[in-house]
Amino acid sequence: MAELNGGQLAAKQLKRAGIDTAFGVVAGPMIEVMAGMQAEGITVVNCRHEESACFAASAWGYIKKRPGVVVAGSGPGMINTITGLHVATESGMPLVVLGGSTDGRSRGLGGFQEADQVAFAKPGCKWTAQVDSTERIPELVHLALGKSIAGRPGGVYVDFPGHLVRKRVEEERAPLRESSPAVSRPHPDPATAEAIASMLATAERPLVLVGKGAAWADAVEPLTRLVNLGIPYVASPMGRGVVSDDNAMCMNAARSAALSGADTILMVGGRFNWIFQFGRAPRFAADVRLAQIDLIAEEMMNAANLELGMVADCALGVGAVVEALAGRALRSTGSGWLDSLASDARKNEAAIAAQMASDEQPINHYRLLRDVRDTIPRNVNVSVDAELTMGVARAVLPSYNPRSLLNSGTTGCMGTGVPYALGAKLATPDWPAVAIIGDYAFGAAAMEVETAARVGANVVFVISNNGGIAGHSIQDRMFAPGAPPIAALLPVDYERMGEMVGGFSARVTDPADIRPTLEKALAADSVAVINVITDPKGGRRGGVYLA
Ligand SMILES: Cc1ncc(C[n+]2csc(CCOP(=O)(O)OP(=O)(O)O)c2C)c(N)n1
């Protein structure tokens, strides 16, 4: 009878669950797991840092709607995954970290890389567990994969003491678990659908808010039908593209007016957290009527004073509301609400038109993003990571597909942009992956350019190089005049990183070169690094905030 070690058992269960790609950093005591995965034909992407491995896996999992898997070594290796677990849980992205830990026999004695890893992981995770016998490894991997993706996706951690990874057991004593139960999605309550429909139909100024829960539920069709009845909508940063941004009802460009002017709002798959200013005045009207569709009932008594909550899959929930609206006239039709938002959107767009057309050098951020917008195809995955550049991207870059725009999101975590693009490219190899990254944010994960090149993930990295955190504006505004420039950076030749890994590289100082350079990069059969020298004094309409 065949004997298998714990690593081989974990790998077999992953393979059984359909995992074909995983991420990590090679380290003990998990080398047996990685070797087992390779033997099973799973592609293991060995990253340069565990945090980046988590972000890449989260993006891969979020796009593919499957658990992203990371394998990390003991002690510091595993502890480097905490940020990734926290971000995945907060952003609703499915991530399973399998972390090695010190041998049970040396625990409490100062064993090699000993740490209370489950305790480190717990607050950042939906679920944690520690392997207590080699025989149970398939079962615990099965539970971890299922829990990461059940309900609202998030981070899950399983701790693997080294001696249990190495131990060999008869295959029969560690049976694999079947891993695809047919679990139905939460269906909407018809009475609540009817009540939400009435709320929307009788509103003078209705508005739909779209969060990434709608993207996760693939609510494209019902949401498009809902807004096409004549209800304007605003999307959260990662809720963009569920309804294509070129829909006439998209009022992202009139966000402030839409949020504060609406008398009735339906939130779909988003949270009333800081991104939507807790659903409260002054961002919203003090007497606004609020309804919410979400998988999680607990979301509904958090911040905003909700009138109606529907616990349902967003696609099914919105579908039921659309059905309930059939044949009903909307009171808002012809009320001028849409026209007033559309004119506000046009005014806001006009206010940035000059900057978008600017030929100045150093390059204006709005001009950079306009030219990126005009060059990339509709079917593209884009990651954005920065402060100023991210804010400008939100205003300028549209999104046409759900789960195709990844940014620092709920946690505002710098360091996500490079690995998100790597994970996105591996998840959707036929689409280009373009990362728009501030020079500071690029530095947080820049060595993953080598990872991308090594695994043939031809990401196009576009660095907005304004020489520091939000250019010099933080330095100039918040530090004493003449103080050492700690928020400023050297004018680094980041494009050389493209060269360094045998890829495409270019430095762009003239705005006229942005488009042709990006076209070449998109056509290149390699990773590309474009270093765009942007204006250190550049700013953003509406001010700068540091997420
Ligand atoms: C993990 C983490 N550390 C620090 C920050 C604070 N922070 C937000 S954006 C940013 C850097 C912004 O500079 P850059 O990436 O160059 O983009 P720019 O704003 O200049 O376009 C920093 C340090 C953060 N959000 N997350």
The ligand as an ORCA input file, in Angstrom:
! r2SCAN-3c Opt
* xyz 1 1
  C       0.466     49.283      3.340
  C       0.322     50.774      3.234
  N       1.336     51.570      3.651
  C       1.214     52.912      3.527
  C       0.085     53.475      3.000
  C      -0.031     54.984      2.876
  N       0.092     55.340      1.435
  C      -0.995     55.457      0.645
  S      -0.628     55.746     -0.936
  C       1.026     55.793     -0.574
  C       2.027     56.058     -1.657
  C       1.538     57.010     -2.702
  O       2.572     57.356     -3.554
  P       2.718     56.716     -4.981
  O       2.520     55.272     -4.957
  O       4.005     57.192     -5.549
  O       1.484     57.296     -5.826
  P       1.085     58.815     -6.134
  O       0.131     59.200     -5.065
  O       2.310     59.639     -6.096
  O       0.418     58.776     -7.453
  C       1.267     55.539      0.771
  C       2.614     55.460      1.396
  C      -0.943     52.608      2.604
  N      -2.081     53.044      2.080
  N      -0.786     51.260      2.713
*
